């Protein structure tokens, strides 16, 4: 078991489909299916449909159960029949998205080279950029991954956390130390963490922020389950050995429960913010940002305001990118199942706010925050 734990550490850090770097997408190869009559006789869409169906059944944590795989493969005849008349890669992508059904989300995703290029174009909403001192409302989306502004008269620090990714010119740890030093110096009593525009990235940044809000030795963590797969072994051949050992130990059709994080002996708890914390959540709050709010909810830290997110507190994630060999279709697929810290609520659907607030009118939202959570000096 120790050998498995050590090798598991090599798995972390897969890039998502949003990285838009085609070189990260390994081409699926499945000799077992390529030698079958169905594969050899099929057109390019049927060939890739066969590979896709096999890969999903072998990789996604939901399909660890044999009965679920049987249900999945029951969809294959209809997909193969549909592929007889498909004429474009775009239509093929839509067909396999339809087959994925509820599993199609921002983690288990499908795209094409054409769609990837189009997604690089800035959307109108992303062009609404506000910098400190601008005349637009403070809650308008800014261009920076993270930025803060102090409002001493209301005893508020407003942190807009737009992406869980390091800014090259301002490491997040340095940014946080500076922000909390200014909060302490100014006697600020309310921290507003706005993640309404944040659809995820690296969870490490969220962990760093949360350590300023709650002690690590009291923290309740997600329970994480990993599924070994042939696709994972493509990225790291050592995983094939781990998977074989796991199955030889009698764990066929069983997820591997990853060990609970241990507090390092040299860990120093950052000084905790002793005021009230308000999280702003929107429909686009997802992935690592959603996990931050789940940690807050299940560890009883702060108040979440805003609108319902499309993120589920217990969810699939930690994706692997892949590319189908016969078409222009690329995808990403989840390899882990994350169960929220409060397991009694693990089957809850989308993340709900504590206080429902319409985020369309930014000025009205800001005035609501100031009036309800600010403190005049």
N, C-alpha and C positions, 0 to 999 in steps of 0.2 A: 504493500500500500504506500509506503514511503516513496518508492520509486515513481509511482503514479503521481503523487503530489508534486514531486520535484519537476517532472516533465510537464505537468500541467501549466507551470509558470511560463512555459515557452509559448503558450497559445495567445496570451493577451495582446491586444493592440491591433486587431484587424481594422482595416479602413472600410468605411461605408461607401455605398454607391454614390453618395454625395461628393466624395473626394474627386470624382471626375478625372481620374488618372487611369487610362485604359490599361497601362502596363501592370496595374495591380490585379487585373482580372485574369485569373488562370483559365485556360481553355479546358472544358470538361472532356475527359477521355474515359470511356467505359467499354473495354474490349469485350466484356461478357455480352453486352447488348449489340455491339457493332457486328458481331458474328452471327446474330440471329437472322432468320429469314425475314422477319418483320422489318428489322433495321435495314438490311441490304435492299429490300424491295421498295422501301419508302422513299417519298420525295424529301427534300431538305427539311421541310417543316415537320414531317412525320419523324424523321431521324432525330431532330432536336427535341421534339415532344417526348420521345421515348427516353432520351437522356435526362430531360428535365424531370419527368415523373419519377425516374429512378433516384435521381439526386435528392429531390425533396424528401422522398420516403426514407432515404438513408441518412439525411442530415438534420432536418428540422426536429427540435425536441418534442413537438406535439405528436409526431409520428413514431415515437419510441414504442408505442403499443401496437401489437400485431393487428388488433381489430381495427385500429385507426388506419393502418397501412392498407388493409383490405378495402376500407371505404374509399381511400385515396385512389387506389388502382381501379376501383369500379368506375371512376371517371374517365379512364384511359380510352375505352372504345369510342366514346362520343368525341373526345378531342382528336383522336386519330382520323375519324371520319370527317371532322371539320377541316382538318389540315389538307384534305384532298383538294379543296377548292380555294384555299388561301393563296393570295397572289403576292402579298407584300410582307416584309418583316414587321411593319407597323401593325398590320392586322394579326400577325402571329403573336406579337407581344400582347395585344389585347386579349387574344384567345387564352393564353396561359395565365394572364392576370385574372380572367374570369374563373379559370379552374382553381386558382389559389383561394378564391373566395375570401373569407374573413382573415386569412393569414397574410393577405396583401396589405402591407403598411409601409412605413418609412424604414423599417429594418429588413423585412423580407419583401424585396422590391424587384421590379422589372423595368428595364428601359431599353432603348436602342441608341446607336451612335448618333442618329439624327436628333432624338429627344435630348440626349446629353448635351449636344451642341446648343440646342435651343434653350436649355435650362441655364446656360451660362449668361444669357442675356439678362440684364437687370430688370426686375419687375418694377412697375410704378410705385408700389408700396415701399420698396427698398431704396427708392430715390428720395424719400422724405427723410432728410438727414438734418439733425439739429446739433449744433455745437454750443458749448457753454457761452452764455451771453447773447445767443440769438433771440429773435423776437418770437419764435414759435414756442409752443408749450413745452415744458420740461420733459413731458412723457412722450413726445414725438420721437420716433426711432432715430438713433444716432448711428454714425458710420463706424464708431469704435466697437470692438468686442466687449469692452467694459469701460464704464466711466462713472464718476460720482460727482455730486454737487451738494454742498452744505447750505442749509437754510437755518441759520442760527436763531432767528426770531421765532421760528416755529419749532426749534429743537429737532429738526429732521435732517437726516442724511439720505439722499436719494441715490441709489445705485442702480444704474441700468446695465444689466448683464445680458448681452445680446447673443453671445456665442461662447461655448465652452472650448475656447482655443486661445493659446498664448498670443499676446500681442508682442511682436518682435522688439519693439522699443520700450516695452513696459511689462516685464514678467508679472504674472498674476500675484505671486507671493509678495513681491515688492509693492505692487499696487494695493493689496489688502493691508499690509503693514502701515503704509502711508495713510490710507483711509481711516483705519481704526485709531491711529495715533491722533489724527485730526478730530475724530469723534470724541476721543477721550479728552483732548485738550479743550474742546469747545463745550464739553458737558452735554453732548447731544443725547437725547433720550429715546428717539425713534429712528430706526433704520428701515427704510423702504427698499426691498430687493425686487426690482422689476424684471421678470423673465417672460413677459408676454410675447416677446419676439424671438425667444431662444428655443431653437429646435434641437439642441443637443451638441454633441462633440465629445471631448474628453472629460470623463466623470471626475478625474483627479482635481480639476479646478473647483468643482462643486464641493468636493470633500474638504478642500482647503478653506473654503468659505464657511462651511458648517462647523469646522473646528473652532472658529471664533465665536460660535453661537451656542455650542453644547459640548460638554466634556466627553472626550473619547471613551473614558473608562465606564461611562454610564450609557453609552450609545447602543441602541438596538439596530442590528444590521439586516440587510436583505439576506435571504438564504438563496444561494446560487447553485443551480443544477446544470451540468454540462453534458452534451451528447457527443460522444466520439463518432467520427465518420470518416469515410474514404476521402471526402473533399478536404477535410481538415488535414489529413495525412499528405495531401498534395502540397500543402503549404509548409508542412513540417513532417518529414518522413519518420521522425522519432515517435510521432503520434500513432503510427501504425503498430508499433511495438506496444505502446501503452494500451491501445484498444484491444489488442490480442490478449494481453495480460488480464485486462478487466473482464473480458468475456470468458477467458479460461477459469477465472475465479467464480464463475457461475452467474455473472451479471448481464446476461443476454436480455435485450429489451429493457434496460434499466439505465436511468440517468445517473451520472456521477455527481454526488453532493460535494461541492468544493468546500475546503476547510474555512472556518470562520477566521477573519483577519485577526492576527495577534498584534498586540501593542508592542512596538520595539522597546527594548530596554532603555535606549537613549532618547525616547520620545519626550518632548517638552510641550505640555499643553499651552497653547497661546492664551493670552488673557482673554477672558470671556466678556462679550458685550453684555452689559447688565440692564439694558433698556428693552423696549418692546420692538418686536420685529414684524413687519408687514410684508408679505409676499404678494406680488401682483402676477396673476396667471391669466393667459389667454388661450385661444384655440390652438395657436402655434407652439405653445409650450410642450416640449416633447423630449424623449430620450433622457439624457443626463440631467437636463433641467427639470424634467418630470420626476426623476429620482430624487433630486434635491428637495422638491416639495413633498415627496412621499416620506423622506427622512424627517422633514419638519413635522408633518402631520402625525406620524407614528411615534415620534419622540416628544411630541407635545411642545413644539417650538413655534411660537408666533401665530399669526392669523393669515389665512390665504384669502385674498379678495380677487374679484375679476369674474371671468366666464369659464365655463366647463372646457377642459382641455381634451384633446383626442387621445391623450396618453392614459394607459391603464397602469395603476400602481404595481400590480403583479403582471409581468409582461415577458415577452421573448426579446432577445437582443444579442449583442456581441456578434456582429455579422462577419461573414466571409464573402468576398466578391468572386464571381465566376463569369465565364463567357461560353455561350453555346457555339460549337464549332462550325455549324453549317449555315448559320444565319448571322445577322448583325445584332443579335439580342444579348444584352448583358443583364446580370442580376446580382442581388445580394441576398443572403439567407441567414437567419438567426441560428446560433449554435447553443445558446443558453436560455434557461428559464429562470427568471428572477421572481422570488416570492417576497412580497413586502414584509417589513419587520413585524407588523401586526397581522399575524397569520389568520386571526379570526375574521379579518376583512379581506382575505386574499382573493375572493371571487368578485369583489366589487368591480364595476365597469370603469368608465372614464373618471378621471380625477375631477372632483367637485370642489368649488370654493366654499369657504366658511361663510363668506359674505358675497352675494351675487351683485356684480357691478358691471354696467354696460361700458365697455372700453372704447366705444366709437368716439365719444366726446371727451378728448383728452383733458381739456380745461376743467370740465365738470368732474372728472375723476380726480384730478389733482386737488381741486377745492374740497372734494369729499374727504380725501386723505388728510389734508391740512386741518379741516374742521374736526374730524373724528379722532385723529391720532396725533395731531400736532399739539404743542404746548407753548402758548405765548409766554415770553419772558418779560 
